[in-house]
Amino acid sequence: MSSGNLTADRRFAYAQMLRKDGDFDAAAEVLTQTLDLAPAWPEGRFALAEVLAEAGRKYDAVAAFESYLELDPADSMGAAVKLALLNPEAPAVLPPAYLSRLFDEYAQRFEKALLEKLNYRAPQILRAALDEVEPGGIFARVFDLGCGTGLAGLALNDRAGWLGGVDLSAAMLKGAADKNIYDQLTVGDMTAALENLDAACDVIIAADVLTYVGDLAPLFAAVRRHLTDGGLFAFTVQRHDGEGFVLGQEHRFSHSRAYVELLALQAAFEILKLDAAVSRQEKGTDVPGLVAVLRAA
Ligand SMILES: C[S@@+](CC[C@H](N)C(=O)[O-])C[C@H]1O[C@@H](n2cnc3c(N)ncnc32)[C@H](O)[C@@H]1O
């Protein structure tokens, strides 16, 4: 990550050291000097905003994140998320450019990290849930939302006739393509991809993906429109025990059971299964979650 100005890069590195040592005010000062040398450098402006937040200077941080957004309106570093966390009343939306950059950078390490460190098992949980509600047989058309490197596709492949997938991250999708199990892969947003499907699907899955979406209503409605009558929507969410949904410090949303039930009802789904399930760990601790299978009524 370079500003294109050697002195600015050196100051930036020095600021990062100060930041590591917890001297956030000094780091903010050095970063301000850095930005005098490289005023149009989005990464520098973002780092300044983060340091201001770490220094407890909330209003300065908000202003700095907003000025970062002027340099990078697509928001590939996720300033909107930081702003939402600084002001919990603000609606929380994760910018697509932020998610695709995050997962593009993560793609190479993704499977190793999830399987070996986080004990990731959303694909197996979804497979077991679908086997339970509809044991045996082939689902003619299966669509995998936020398919990533294809772990959920792999878990379901022997029950899928046609298998399609969509993901915001091109690098993650490369992992899915390398598995040679998908009939169609699309780079882009999942709701848009649903609208572009050639035919309705019998099963739509979302394994550990709805954690990147706060308000699930538009997605539930789109899924319902693109399922055959009687088709199944199977997904996992991270659970929280309050109302609605919340954005956590780890930049993932958690949804309440009542919220999932309400949205299922609104989108004309019958709930076949909505149970507690742990899909992954975070810092060595199980993350509470839910597994759901809804039927298009
Ligand atoms: C934690 S990974 C899970 C991947 C895969 N489902 C699996 O089980 O291994 C979440 C994936 O969702 C994708 N994603 C998040 N929001 C998305 C959206 N709105 N549209 C498409 N993909 C999205 C991310 O790019 C990422 O690859």
The ligand as an SDF file (V2000), in Angstrom:
LIG
                    3D

 27 29  0  0  0  0  0  0  0  0999 V2000
  -18.1650  -16.4900    4.7640 C   0  0  0  0  0  0  0  0  0  0  0  0
  -18.2130  -16.6120    3.0230 S   0  0  0  0  0  0  0  0  0  0  0  0
  -19.1420  -18.0930    2.7840 C   0  0  0  0  0  0  0  0  0  0  0  0
  -18.8920  -18.7180    1.4320 C   0  0  0  0  0  0  0  0  0  0  0  0
  -19.6250  -20.0080    1.1340 C   0  0  0  0  0  0  0  0  0  0  0  0
  -21.0570  -19.8380    1.1830 N   0  0  0  0  0  0  0  0  0  0  0  0
  -19.1870  -21.1200    2.0440 C   0  0  0  0  0  0  0  0  0  0  0  0
  -20.0310  -21.6780    2.7370 O   0  0  0  0  0  0  0  0  0  0  0  0
  -17.9910  -21.4080    2.0990 O   0  0  0  0  0  0  0  0  0  0  0  0
  -19.3440  -15.3320    2.5820 C   0  0  0  0  0  0  0  0  0  0  0  0
  -19.3560  -15.0540    1.0840 C   0  0  0  0  0  0  0  0  0  0  0  0
  -20.5130  -14.2600    0.7860 O   0  0  0  0  0  0  0  0  0  0  0  0
  -20.1680  -13.3580   -0.2350 C   0  0  0  0  0  0  0  0  0  0  0  0
  -21.1550  -12.2630   -0.2150 N   0  0  0  0  0  0  0  0  0  0  0  0
  -21.4560  -11.4260    0.8100 C   0  0  0  0  0  0  0  0  0  0  0  0
  -22.4540  -10.5890    0.4620 N   0  0  0  0  0  0  0  0  0  0  0  0
  -22.7930  -10.9010   -0.8120 C   0  0  0  0  0  0  0  0  0  0  0  0
  -23.7530  -10.3880   -1.7310 C   0  0  0  0  0  0  0  0  0  0  0  0
  -24.5600   -9.3730   -1.4010 N   0  0  0  0  0  0  0  0  0  0  0  0
  -23.8450  -10.9460   -2.9610 N   0  0  0  0  0  0  0  0  0  0  0  0
  -23.0250  -11.9670   -3.3130 C   0  0  0  0  0  0  0  0  0  0  0  0
  -22.0850  -12.4900   -2.4860 N   0  0  0  0  0  0  0  0  0  0  0  0
  -21.9650  -11.9690   -1.2500 C   0  0  0  0  0  0  0  0  0  0  0  0
  -18.7410  -12.9430    0.0860 C   0  0  0  0  0  0  0  0  0  0  0  0
  -18.0740  -12.4050   -1.0320 O   0  0  0  0  0  0  0  0  0  0  0  0
  -18.1550  -14.2810    0.5560 C   0  0  0  0  0  0  0  0  0  0  0  0
  -17.5390  -15.0040   -0.4780 O   0  0  0  0  0  0  0  0  0  0  0  0
  1  2  1  0
  2  3  1  0
  2 10  1  0
  3  4  1  0
  4  5  1  0
  5  6  1  0
  5  7  1  0
  7  8  2  0
  7  9  1  0
 10 11  1  0
 11 12  1  0
 11 26  1  0
 12 13  1  0
 13 14  1  0
 13 24  1  0
 14 15  1  0
 14 23  1  0
 15 16  2  0
 16 17  1  0
 17 18  1  0
 17 23  2  0
 18 19  1  0
 18 20  2  0
 20 21  1  0
 21 22  2  0
 22 23  1  0
 24 25  1  0
 24 26  1  0
 26 27  1  0
M  CHG  2   2   1   9  -1
M  END
$$$$
